[in-house]
Amino acid sequence: MTKEFGTAADRLKREMHRALDRVRVELNRIELLSAGLAAFGKPVPDYEPAFRHLHHVPATAFELKD
C-alpha cells in the first residue's frame, strides 16, 4: 500500500508541476500582451532621422537639345 501511495503521490506531484508550468507560460503571455497594449496606448513619438540615405536632388531644370 505504501508503494501505491508513493506512486499516486508522485503522479500528483508531476501533475501539479505540469499545471504550474502551464500557468507560468500563460503568465508570460499575459505579460507580453499587456506590454503591447501599454505601448499602443501611448502616442507615437516624433522621429527625425540623424542621417539621410538619399542625396537631395537639386530643383533645377535642364533643357534637352537635339
ABEGO torsion letter per residue (X at the ends): XAAAAAAAAAAAAAAAAAAAAAAAAAAAAAAAAAAAAAAAABBBBBBBBABBABBBBBABBBBBBX
